[in-house]
Amino acid sequence: MKTGQEYKDSIRSMNLEIYIDGDKTKNIVDHPKIKPAIEAVAKTYDMANDPELAEQFITTSHFTGEPITRFQHVPQSIDDLMRKVNITRYCNRQLGMCSFRCIQNAFVPILYITAKMDKKNGTNYHHNFIEWIKYVQQNDLLGCPAITDPKGDRTIAAHEQPDLDMYLRVISKNKEGIILRGAKLHQTGAVFSHEKLVIPCHTHRPGDEDYAVICAVPSDAKGIIHVSVRHPQDDRYGENVEIDLGNIKYGVHECIVIFDDVFVPWERVFMCGEVEYLAAVINMFGMAHRPTTGGCKTGWADVLIAATELFAENQGLATASHVRDKITDMIAITETMYSCGIAASARGIEMPDSGYISDPVLANNTKYYASKAVYDLIRLAEDITGGILACCPSEKEMNNPEIAHFMARFLKGVDTTPAEDRIRLVRLIENISWGLGSILHSATHGGGSGQACKMSIAEFSKMEKMRQQARDSALRLCGIIK
Ligand SMILES: Cc1cc2nc3c(=O)[nH]c(=O)nc-3n(C[C@H](O)[C@H](O)[C@H](O)COP(=O)(O)OP(=O)(O)OC[C@H]3O[C@@H](n4cnc5c(N)ncnc54)[C@H](O)[C@@H]3O)c2cc1C
């Protein structure tokens, strides 16, 4: 298994490049706006190598019998599903942000659907996908789920869009493989992932066969172009500051990935044109991925709660009853998010030819709840932190000899703690709330918008026996039926 350093070296040795701040750079690993995110991933590799964490992080590949990290494991039990939630919470609590290790959530859906397609059509997708998972496991690779298309006019089918590349598509096929054209947006960790696992974001209909493509592409394949996004406050990375970063060790990173006629050999293709299977695989991906929110956002929130509590202590408000009450509300919200993820996992089901997947209604409910709950968390953190959260001078003012003594006096809380400690906490709360490492955007749209989760809740609920039982009860209890 790779150490953090080996992971960084492996990324350095790839032929990766990105457009960022008006320039093209090949030095991904040391770029000030990307490095903090790479350090976060490296930390997860180091955690997996820590003997004290082995029980949590390491398992056995059911394909090869070799030890692998849980980040590359295909869940084979309910316990595996729960451990995924727990390990994500643990990682994110160490990092104070995203840990970039979600690729395995796509494994069961694709294994399941490829087996189904192969049985019906005699294709070889299932074998191809197993071989790719084994490759990822044996080389301890970081994968990025590349799902979100630009989509253009949301109401128009892919093949009717004025620009046919608004959804990633296959523009040609030959004996050796396929050629991809289009783009994927909002890609977390894509530029420092070894592999991109391309999946459609939409349940395309007949007519859109060219868009029904699932495949794996190395991040440095010819024709892949990365374009960095801007985050609120990311200029701070270039300002030679530390305190103002909030999280001085780790950061997030997203980019656009353009597929400028990228060749993919057939052995890396897991669906090509079978549009009728898309709804199942996309719905299943939601079921597999969304319970992770119960670990992901909670790990983040754990740090936000701690920072807010420490800040309150710094203001002399540790025992103020309304502060205790609000901190308890923050804990309650966080534990509800966690309970949703655990409950979805606990009601997991075994799928043929693949592994375990979480309960569909509870899985989608986890993400839907989190997409709203984080706003309450941040409201409470801001309430407790006061105006300083929005009105804090920069660290450069704190270091300016002409005014540093004023800053040291007037930015202080209790007399026993230096102003700098208080401001460090403010910046961390700012970072997690709406700054460089914000939980908000990731909770609102990452893993699918709240509305997408809600639509799935409505659909899957209809299939639940208890809904019919409840309707019968309602009719019986009010006397419409006997
Ligand atoms: C921080 C972050 C990280 C992310 N990481 C990844 C990643 O690693 N990989 C990846 O593939 N994606 C990633 N995403 C993308 C994420 O999955 C999408 O943002 C999400 O699915 C919503 O899609 P969208 O952004 O295109 O918004 P839109 O689809 O434009 O949605 C905007 C609004 O329009 C509504 N809407 C959309 N279509 C319709 C319609 N036809 N009719 C009615 N209403 C509609 C939606 O419900 C929503 O309210 C990330 C997003 C964020 C914010």
The ligand as an SDF file (V2000), in Angstrom:
LIG
                    3D

 53 58  0  0  0  0  0  0  0  0999 V2000
  -18.3130   20.9660   -3.9610 C   0  0  0  0  0  0  0  0  0  0  0  0
  -18.8310   20.0850   -5.0500 C   0  0  0  0  0  0  0  0  0  0  0  0
  -18.1390   18.9250   -5.3900 C   0  0  0  0  0  0  0  0  0  0  0  0
  -18.5780   18.1020   -6.4300 C   0  0  0  0  0  0  0  0  0  0  0  0
  -17.8450   16.9960   -6.7760 N   0  0  0  0  0  0  0  0  0  0  0  0
  -18.2150   16.2660   -7.8740 C   0  0  0  0  0  0  0  0  0  0  0  0
  -17.4100   15.1720   -8.3420 C   0  0  0  0  0  0  0  0  0  0  0  0
  -16.3830   14.8310   -7.7570 O   0  0  0  0  0  0  0  0  0  0  0  0
  -17.8090   14.4990   -9.4450 N   0  0  0  0  0  0  0  0  0  0  0  0
  -18.9270   14.8450  -10.1270 C   0  0  0  0  0  0  0  0  0  0  0  0
  -19.2210   14.2170  -11.1320 O   0  0  0  0  0  0  0  0  0  0  0  0
  -19.7110   15.8760   -9.7110 N   0  0  0  0  0  0  0  0  0  0  0  0
  -19.3810   16.5890   -8.6110 C   0  0  0  0  0  0  0  0  0  0  0  0
  -20.1570   17.6570   -8.1950 N   0  0  0  0  0  0  0  0  0  0  0  0
  -21.3260   18.0140   -8.9820 C   0  0  0  0  0  0  0  0  0  0  0  0
  -22.6700   17.7180   -8.3410 C   0  0  0  0  0  0  0  0  0  0  0  0
  -22.9630   16.3550   -8.4010 O   0  0  0  0  0  0  0  0  0  0  0  0
  -23.6780   18.5980   -9.0930 C   0  0  0  0  0  0  0  0  0  0  0  0
  -23.3860   19.9400   -8.7440 O   0  0  0  0  0  0  0  0  0  0  0  0
  -25.1170   18.2700   -8.7900 C   0  0  0  0  0  0  0  0  0  0  0  0
  -25.4480   17.0020   -9.2840 O   0  0  0  0  0  0  0  0  0  0  0  0
  -26.0490   19.3130   -9.4080 C   0  0  0  0  0  0  0  0  0  0  0  0
  -25.7960   19.4540  -10.7770 O   0  0  0  0  0  0  0  0  0  0  0  0
  -25.4960   20.9020  -11.3650 P   0  0  0  0  0  0  0  0  0  0  0  0
  -24.4120   21.5210  -10.5780 O   0  0  0  0  0  0  0  0  0  0  0  0
  -25.2880   20.7630  -12.8270 O   0  0  0  0  0  0  0  0  0  0  0  0
  -26.7680   21.7500  -11.0580 O   0  0  0  0  0  0  0  0  0  0  0  0
  -28.1080   21.8270  -11.9150 P   0  0  0  0  0  0  0  0  0  0  0  0
  -28.4260   20.4880  -12.4670 O   0  0  0  0  0  0  0  0  0  0  0  0
  -28.0180   22.9560  -12.8460 O   0  0  0  0  0  0  0  0  0  0  0  0
  -29.1380   22.1360  -10.7730 O   0  0  0  0  0  0  0  0  0  0  0  0
  -29.4480   23.4590  -10.3450 C   0  0  0  0  0  0  0  0  0  0  0  0
  -30.9000   23.4820   -9.9280 C   0  0  0  0  0  0  0  0  0  0  0  0
  -31.7030   23.2320  -11.0680 O   0  0  0  0  0  0  0  0  0  0  0  0
  -32.5890   22.1430  -10.8110 C   0  0  0  0  0  0  0  0  0  0  0  0
  -32.7640   21.4030  -12.0750 N   0  0  0  0  0  0  0  0  0  0  0  0
  -31.8190   20.8170  -12.8210 C   0  0  0  0  0  0  0  0  0  0  0  0
  -32.3720   20.2250  -13.9040 N   0  0  0  0  0  0  0  0  0  0  0  0
  -33.6880   20.4280  -13.8330 C   0  0  0  0  0  0  0  0  0  0  0  0
  -34.7950   20.0520  -14.6630 C   0  0  0  0  0  0  0  0  0  0  0  0
  -34.6360   19.3500  -15.7850 N   0  0  0  0  0  0  0  0  0  0  0  0
  -36.0310   20.4400  -14.2670 N   0  0  0  0  0  0  0  0  0  0  0  0
  -36.2030   21.1450  -13.1120 C   0  0  0  0  0  0  0  0  0  0  0  0
  -35.1840   21.5420  -12.3050 N   0  0  0  0  0  0  0  0  0  0  0  0
  -33.9540   21.1800  -12.6610 C   0  0  0  0  0  0  0  0  0  0  0  0
  -31.9000   21.3210   -9.7370 C   0  0  0  0  0  0  0  0  0  0  0  0
  -32.8190   20.5410   -8.9850 O   0  0  0  0  0  0  0  0  0  0  0  0
  -31.2420   22.4020   -8.9010 C   0  0  0  0  0  0  0  0  0  0  0  0
  -32.1590   22.9140   -7.9670 O   0  0  0  0  0  0  0  0  0  0  0  0
  -19.7490   18.4570   -7.1360 C   0  0  0  0  0  0  0  0  0  0  0  0
  -20.4640   19.6050   -6.7770 C   0  0  0  0  0  0  0  0  0  0  0  0
  -20.0120   20.4230   -5.7590 C   0  0  0  0  0  0  0  0  0  0  0  0
  -20.7760   21.6660   -5.4190 C   0  0  0  0  0  0  0  0  0  0  0  0
  1  2  1  0
  2  3  1  0
  2 52  2  0
  3  4  2  0
  4  5  1  0
  4 50  1  0
  5  6  2  0
  6  7  1  0
  6 13  1  0
  7  8  2  0
  7  9  1  0
  9 10  1  0
 10 11  2  0
 10 12  1  0
 12 13  2  0
 13 14  1  0
 14 15  1  0
 14 50  1  0
 15 16  1  0
 16 17  1  0
 16 18  1  0
 18 19  1  0
 18 20  1  0
 20 21  1  0
 20 22  1  0
 22 23  1  0
 23 24  1  0
 24 25  2  0
 24 26  1  0
 24 27  1  0
 27 28  1  0
 28 29  2  0
 28 30  1  0
 28 31  1  0
 31 32  1  0
 32 33  1  0
 33 34  1  0
 33 48  1  0
 34 35  1  0
 35 36  1  0
 35 46  1  0
 36 37  1  0
 36 45  1  0
 37 38  2  0
 38 39  1  0
 39 40  1  0
 39 45  2  0
 40 41  1  0
 40 42  2  0
 42 43  1  0
 43 44  2  0
 44 45  1  0
 46 47  1  0
 46 48  1  0
 48 49  1  0
 50 51  2  0
 51 52  1  0
 52 53  1  0
M  END
$$$$
